[in-house]
Amino acid sequence: MDTITGSLRHIFDMANKTQVIWCAAIILTMLILAVLHHRWKDDAKKLRLWRLLCLIPLLTAVAHALIYVLGFPVIVSAFIPLYIIAFVSLFPILFAKRRIGYRITAVITGLITALCGLYFCLSAPNFSNYTRKSYSDSFHALAEFMDRKYILKEWKEVDFTALEAKYMPAVKEAEQENDPAKFADAVTSFCNELHDGHVSVDRNYDAKAYTSAFQQHEYGLAMVQLDSGEVIAVCTSEEVSKLGIEDGTVITKWNGRPVLQAAAEDVMDMGSPVKANEERIAAINLSGTGGDTVEVSFLDSSGSEQTVTLSDLGEMHTLQEAFCAFAHAPRMEKRSDYLEFMEDNFSAKMLDDKCGYLMLNAEGTDSTFHDLMGYIKGDHEWARETFRKRLSDLKAQGMEYLVVDLRNNMGGFDEIGCALCDLLTDKDWYGQGLGIRKNGKYTCVSDHGIRGTGEFADLKVIALTNYNCCSAGDGTALYLSKLPNVTLAGITDPCGCNQETGGICVLSDGAVCVSFPVGLILDETGVPNVETRPDRISRNPVEVRIPLDREAAMKIFRDKEDYELEWAVDYLRSNG
């Protein structure tokens, strides 16, 4: 029971108290109206007044929408329970003079109000609508709101006042020029300094009419840094191949400077929590950094250095191809691509006669009820049973070792990751603690753990991860790495973020929307789980680094093979 009450306390602590007050005001008004009806029902004149007073909840909801939704209608979905309450408050008006009809309607209205009210009070969004403010005023409001609500302010040692002062000149310049792209760039740079994988900036303006400093160019090639420090070209197009640069060609300079120096100095801070991950993909990002043209020096087939000028080819595609290949991630350009990707979640198969494979794209199911109950109880029974069935089926087919694929895991509920760990160990381990933040201090109110059943503790397991493995995926990678029979492996470390999202600020004209975490997840020592500190050193590093040499790069980028999975199977065969 302590786990359940603690979980509910944590959920309520995350909820926006201002929104809870709005909901409470509407419900209180409805209760007063119910009392008045009981007293006035036999007085026709007062009953007419009562009917007019019944419009107050709806008018309150209209006022709420004008304050919080106007200017950014997409957010209306978060307030639907509140608006349902206001709408159903009108039902009793229809039966005001009918004793039985009114009672039935009042009971139904009460039940709907109670359910929607409870749900809304536990999920009230930390949403602020600054769409009617100027660029500078909305930016100032954002900094103040995040200063109060950003859950990792103390952990990451963030001085929002100083950050606001640093980027306000750029915001005012954008305001003077009425340039939403410059405004979004300033807000993005502000947010990137937090180095939090859960802090995101969405842009909503005509990208063709305005130029962003974060916009990358298309030069017809991408570059990747090998473990040796050598940088080679990959995903090369026909245009650059004619100039002598092909897949595997060593790149020595970018715009006249050593390529690694250029990668360190020219690539903008992208806000990656783990510095080592950002450095690993810096060469890929450099591939799109420059102007209308860029000078590229490379070693030709004889080993001599040559220099060519590459022009911007227009619509960017090479970098996306390179990033997708590097992360072994699908191109999710349409919703159907996302749905297809999620269909593989929890899927399992045999890779050969001894090696099983389990894919975990996200810690979420199709059932909100199962996920919510698992979250509140700290025990996701449905997920554990699903994993038990998958692993039992593989075991029946001869599985002796297993690959758990966490690459590009989008997160969800950590309890699902813990449910998998339950089956892979015979010991109990600490999972996550749901916490609250008060006066800059962190307190755990609900412990969620791993309860080892030992059913598959004999399996040797490789858990594959990468820099796109975030949130609850990051947590699952950590929990799996604690188990002695599991090895966490990858070319890169997981993303380095594990808190709960929920903070939303929409800025001037709706041009920029900022999302950030407001729910606290702690480890067994009472500090934020997984999250990097200002040093940006991973607190959840891979145990075995998958090598990236020239041969591996050709398999990944040229041949589009799943090199990491191939490596994992070979590793299990050799060490199983």
N, C-alpha and C positions, 0 to 999 in steps of 0.2 A: 504493500500500500504506500510506503514511503516513496517508492519509485514513481508511482502513478501521481500522487499528490505533488511531488517535486516537479514532474514533467508538466503538469498543469500550471504550476506556479511559474515555471520557466516560460511557457507559452504566453501566459497572461502578462508577464513582465515585458515580453517583446511587443505586445499589442500597443497600438497608439492610444494613449490615455485620452487624448482630445477626442478621438473618434468614439471611444467608449462613452464619453460624456454626451456626445450627440445622440447616441443610441439610447442611453439611459434617459435622456430628456424626452425623447419620443415615447418610450415605454411608460415613463411616469405620467406623461400627459394622457395616455390611453387609460391608465389606471384611474386617474382623476375623472375622466369622462365616464368610466364604468360606474363610479360612485355617484356621479351626478345623474346618470340615467336612472339609477335605482331610486333617487330622491325625486326626480322630476317627471317620471314616466306617466304620471296621471294628470300632469298639468300641460295642456296643449301648447300654451304660449311658451313655457320654459322648454318644452320638447323641441319646438322650432329653433330656439336659441341653441339647444344642445346639438342639433344637427349641424348648425353653422360652426360650432366649436369643434366638431369632429373633423373639420378641415385643417385644424392646426397641425397634426402630425404630417399631413401631406405637404402643407406649406413649409413646414420645417425642413422636410426632405428637399423641397425645391430650393430653399435657401442654401442648404448644404451643397447641392449640385452646382449652384452658381458660384460658390466659394471654391470648391475642390475639384469640380469636373470641367467647368467651362474653360475652354482653351486647350484641353487635353482629354477629349471624350473617351479615349481608349481605356482610361483608368476606371470608367464607370463599372466595369465588371467586378472590381474589388468592393464596391459599395452596394451591390445588388441585394444582399440580405437586409441592409438598412432600409432600402427603398421598398422592399417587399413588406416589411413591417408597416411602413407608412401607408402603403396601398391597401393592405388588408384592414387597416383601421377604419376604412370607409364601409366595409361590409355590414356592420351592425346598424348603420343608418337605414338600410333597406327594411329592417325588421324592428324598427324602434318601437312600434305600437303592438307588436305581436309577442306575447309572453313566451311561448314555446320557441317560436322562430328566433327571437332575440337570444334566448339562452343557448340554443344550439350554435348560432352564429358566433356568440361571444366565446363559447368553449373552443370552437375551431380557430377563431382569431387568436385566442390566448395561446393555443398550442403552437400555431405557426409563429407567433411573436416570440415565444420562449425558445423555440429551436433556432430561429434565425438570430435572435438576440444573443444566445449563448455562442453560436458559431461566430458571429461578427465580433463579439467582445474578445474572443480568443484569437481572432485572425485580423483584427483591425489594422490596416496597412499604415506604416509610417510614411505617409505620402504628403508631400508639400507641393502646392501648385503656385509657381511663381511666373506663370506665363504672361501675366499682365504687368510685370515689372520690367524695367530696362535691363540691358545686358549687365551693367555694373551693379544695379540693385539686386538683381536675381543672383548674381555670382556671390555678392556679399551674404545674401540670405542662405545660399547653399553652404558657404563656409561656416556660418553660425549653426545651421541645422546639423551638419556633420560633426561639428565640435561637440554638440550635445549627444548625438545618437550613434556616431560611428563606434562600434563595439571594441575596436582594437586601437583606439587613440593612445592609450597608455602603453600598450604592448609594443607598438611600433614607434612610440615616442614622437607623435605627430603634433606639430605646432600649427594649428590651422590659421591662426592670426598671421604668422609669418608667411605661410604659403599663400594666403590671400593677398598679402602685400606684394609678394613676389610676382604674382600673375595679374594683378589688377591693372597695371599699365597696358598689358596686351589686351585685356578685356575692354578698357576704355578706348584703345585704338580701334578695335573692332566696332565699338559702339559709334565712334565718330564716322567710320567708313560704312556703317550699316552692313557689315560683312559677317553673315552667320558662320561661315567656314572659319574665319579667324577667331571668332568667339568660341566655337567648338574646339578649335585647336588649343586655345588657352585653358579651357576647362579640362580637356583631355590631359594636357601636360600637368595641370594641377593634380588630377586624380592619379596619374601614373606615378607620381612621387610617393604615393602610399604603397606601391608595390604589393598590391592585394589582388589576387585572381578573381575575387568577387566584386571588385569595384569596376563598373563598366560605364561607358558613355555611348549613348545612342544618338545619332544625328538625324534630323528631320528637316532637310532643306534641299533645294535643287542643286545637286552636286555638280551638274554640268555648267551651272551659272557661276559657281564660286570654286576657288582653288584652295585645297587644304595642304598644309605643310606635311601632313602625314600621307598624302597621296603618293604612291609609288609609281615608278615608270616601268615600261616594258622594253627591255633591250634584247630580248630573244635568247636569254640564257639565265641560269641560276648558278650559284656557287655554293659549295659546301666545304667546311673545314674538316679534314681527316684527323684522326688521333695523332698523327705525326706532326700536325701543324700545317701541313701542306693544304692549299686550297685548290680545288679543281672545279671545272665547269661541268654542269649537269643540265639535263632538260634543254639542250641546245636546239635552236631552230635552224631552218635552212639558211636564213640570212647570215647568221654568224658562222655557220659551217663553211660557207663560201669564203669567209675571211680567215679560215684556218683554225677556228676554235670548235672543237668537238667534245662530246662527252668524255671526261677524263683528262682533258687538257689542263695543265697546271697554269693557274692565274697568278701572276706575280705582283702586279700593281693595278690600282684603280684610281684613275685620274692623277697619275703620276706619283702616288705614294704606295708604299708596301701595303698589300691588300689587307693584312690583319690590322695594321695601324688605321687604315681607312675604316674598317669595320668597327673598331673601338671608338673612333672619333666622330664619324659621320652618321652612324645609325642612331636615330632618335630613341630615347628611353621609351620602351613599349610597356613599362609597368610590370614586367614579369617579377613574381615574388622571389624566385631563385635566380641569383645572378649567374650561376654556372649554366643554367638553361638558356638564359638570354645570350650568353657568350657563344654557346654551341650553335645557335641559329643566327648569329649576327651576320655571318657571311651570306646566308640566304637573303636576309633583309637588305644587305648592302647591294645585292643584285638589282634592286629596284631604286637605288638611291643615286641621284644625280640631276642633271638638267635635260635639256633637249638632246644633248649628246654627252657621251662619256668616253674617255680614253681608257682602253684596257690593254695591259701588257701581259703576255703569256709566253710559254716556252713551246716552240714548234717541234716538229718530229726530230730535228737534229739537236735539240737542246738549246738553241739560240733564242734570245728574247726578242719578240716582235711586239709592236704596238699598233693597234687599230682603233678607229673611232666608231663607236656604235651609236646609232640614232634611236630615239624613242619611237617604237613601232606603233604606239597607240594603245588600244584596249589591252589591259593587262591580263595575262593568263599564265605565263611561265612560272611566276612566283607561287600562284595557287597550286599549280601542278607539282612544284617542288615540295611545298609544305605538305600537301596531301600524301605524296610519296614518302616523305621523311617520317611522317606520323602514321603511315599506313591508315589514313583516314579517307572515308568516301567524300566525294564532292556533294555537299548538301545544299544545292542551289534552289531546290523546290521542296515544298512540304512533303511531297511524295518520297523524296530522297530520305528525309528525316524518318518518316514512318517505316520505310524499308529498313533503315539502319536499326530502328528500335525493335523491329520484328525479330531480330536475331538475339535480343537480350535474353539471357538465361538459356540460350541454346547450347547443346552439347553434341559432340561427335568423337569418333576415334580417328586419330591422325595416322596411326599404323596399328599393328597388332598388339602393342603394349601401351601406347601413349594416348591418353584421353585429352579432350579439349573442352573448356567451358568458357563461354563468352559472357562478360558482364559489362554491358554498355552504360548502364545506369543503375543506381540503387532505387528503383521504383517499379511498381507493378501497375496493372490496369485497374486495380482496386484501391480507391482512395481510402475506403474503410480499413482494409488490411494494413495499409501503410500508416494511417493515423493511429490505429490501435497498437501496432508494433512500436511506433514512436513513443506513445504514452506509456506503454507497459515496459519498454526497454527490451522487448522480445518479439521478433517478427516470426511467428510460428509458420505462417504461410510460406515465407521465403525458405525457411529451414526445410520444410517438407518438400518444396520444389527442388532444392539443391540435393536433398537426400535421394529423391527419385532419379534425378539426372545422374548422380554419381553411382547409384546402384546399377542403373542400366549400363553405364560404362564399365563398371566392375564385372558385370556379367559377360561383357564382351572381351574380357581379358586385360583390362586396364591395370597397369602396375605403377604408372606415374602419370602426372597430370599437368597441363598448362592452363592457368587461369589468365585470360586475356582482359586486362584492365585498360588497355590503350584507348585513349579518347573517351574515357568514362566521364559522363556528364554529371554524375553525382545524384543526390536524392536523399535517402535515409540511411544513416550509418548502421542502423540496426540490421539492415539486409546484409551488409558486409560481415557484421558480427555473426549472423545466422550461418553464413558459409563457414566462418572460422569454427563455429560450434562443432561442425562435423569433422574438421581436420585436426583436432587436438583432443587429448584426454585430460587436459588441465583447464582451470578457469583463469581467464586473463581479463585485465581491465580494458574496456572499450573506450567509451567517451562519457564525459560528465556534462549534463546540461547545466549551464550556469546563469547567474545574473550579475550585472555590473552596477555597482552603487558607489558613488563618490570615488570613482577610479579604481575600486577594488573588485576582485573577482571572487564569487562564492559559488560553489557547486551545490545544486539542490536536488539532483537526481543522477545516480550512477547507473550507466548501462554497460553491461559487460558481456564477455564471451563465456559460455557455459559448455565446456568440453564434453562431448559424448563419446569421443574416441572411435567412432565408427570407421573413419577413414584416416586415422592418425598414422597408419603405416604407409600412406602414399608419399612419394617424393614429388614435390610440387614446385613448379616455376610460376611466379606471378609476373607477367609482363606489364610494364607500365611505361609512361612517357610524360612529357611536359603538358600534354592535353588531358591528363588524368587529374581531375580536380574535385573539390568539394568532398562529398561522401565517397567518391572514388579515391581521393587522396587518403581519406580515413581508412577505407578498406585496404589500401596498399600498406598502410602502417600496421593495421591489425594482423594482416597476413604475415608481415615481416617478423612479427614477434614469435611466430610458431617455429619450432626447431626443424620441422620437416619442410618448411617453405622457404624458397629463395626469391627475393624481390630483385628483378633484373630489368635493365633497359639501357638504351643509348643515353637517355636523359633521365633526370629525376622526375618524380611527379610534380605537379604544378606548385604546391606549397600553399594551399588554402583549404580551410575546413569549417569556417563559421557559417551561420545561417543568414540567408539574404532576407530582404524585406524593406530596406530603406529606399525610397524613391523621391527624387526631386526633379520637377520639370521646370526648366528655366525659360527665359524670355521668348515669347511667341511660340513656345513648344519646339524651338530649334534644337534644343539639347535636353536629353533626359539622363540623369545620373542615378545609378543603382549601387547600393552598398550594403554590407552585412550589418544586422542589428541583433542577431541572436548569438549567444555565447556558447561555444563548445570548448570544454576543458579536458586536459589529460589527467592522469592519476596524481600528478603533483600540483594540480590546481591552476595551471597556466594554460593559455590558449593552445588547443590541439593543432599540431602540424605547422601552424603559421610561422613564417620567418620573422626574425627580428630585423632591426635596421641594417645589420650586416648582410642580410639576404643569403645567408648560408642555409642550405636545406636542413630541416629537422626530420626529414623523412627520405633520406637518400637511398638509392638502390644499393643492394648488397654486392651485386656483381654487375660491372659495367660491360655491356655488350660492345665488342670492338667495332670501330668504324674505319676500315681501311679502304683502299681503292677498289678491291674486289667487292666488298660489301656495298660500297656506294654505287657501283655499276648494277648490282642486283636490285638495289632499292630504287634508284632514279631512272636507269635506262630500261631495265627489264621488268620493272614494276613487280618484283617478286617480294614475298613476305620473308625477308631475310631474318628478321628477329624471331619469328616463329620457327624457322628452320634451325636457327642457332639454339633456341630453347630445347627443341627435341634432341639435338645432338648433345647438349649439355646434360640432359637427364639420362640419356643412354650411357654417357661416359661416367656420370657420377651417381647413377641410380643404384 
